């Protein structure tokens, strides 16, 4: 399988995970908040957006654990 097809498949599979979608939404909110804060010289808003980062990390890790379980189940079915 060519690398591009593999990457597209992984992206589409990951977008089906609700936790990944929530993580992407959190990243967008954080980036928008930092951008708004820096554009308007509002340091408190820009730094406050960094409080979202732990949520992003947790959502990504939870989604990754789901991927591990799905891969393990596929291996069991293949054997």
N, C-alpha and C positions, 0 to 999 in steps of 0.2 A: 504494500500500500504506500503510495507517495506520501511524503511528509505533510504536504498541504492538506490532503484529504484526512489524514490522521488528526491534524490540528483542528480542522473544521468539525470533525466528528466529536472530539473532546470538548470543544466549545459548546456545541449544541447539546451534548449530554449534560454539561455542567449548568447550562442555563435552565435545564429542567428541574434542577434542585432548588427548592424555595429558599434555602439558606444562602445559596450563592446569589440569588436575586436580591435578597435583603442586604447582603454584603455590598453588592454593586450600588444599591440605592444609598447605603450609608457612605460609601466612598464619594458618590456624587454630591451628597449633602455636605460632607466635610470639605471637598474642594470648592464648592460654591461659597461656603461660609468663610473659608480662608481668603478666597478671591475678593469677596465683598468686604471683608475686614481690612485687607491690605489696600484696596482701591479707595476706601473711605477713611483711611488712617484710624481705624478702630482696632487697636491691638487686642482688646478684650475679646472681640468676636473672633478674630483670627486665631488666638490661642485657645479659646473655648471650643473651637471646632476640633481641636486635637483630642478632646475628651471622647470623641466618637471612635477613635482608633482602636481602643480595646474591644469595642463591640464588633468592629470589622474583623479583627483577628479571631475572635471567638466564633463568629458566624462562619468564617472560612474553615476553621478547624473542625467545626461540627459537620460541615458539608464534606470535608475530606474524609472524616470517619465513615460517613455514609458510602463514599466511593470505595473504601477499603472493603466494607461489608459486601457491596455489590460485586466487586471483583472476586472475592472469596467464594461467593455463591455461584458465580459463573464457572469458576474452576471446579467446584464440586460437581456441577451438572455436566461438565465436559468429561470428567473421569467416570 
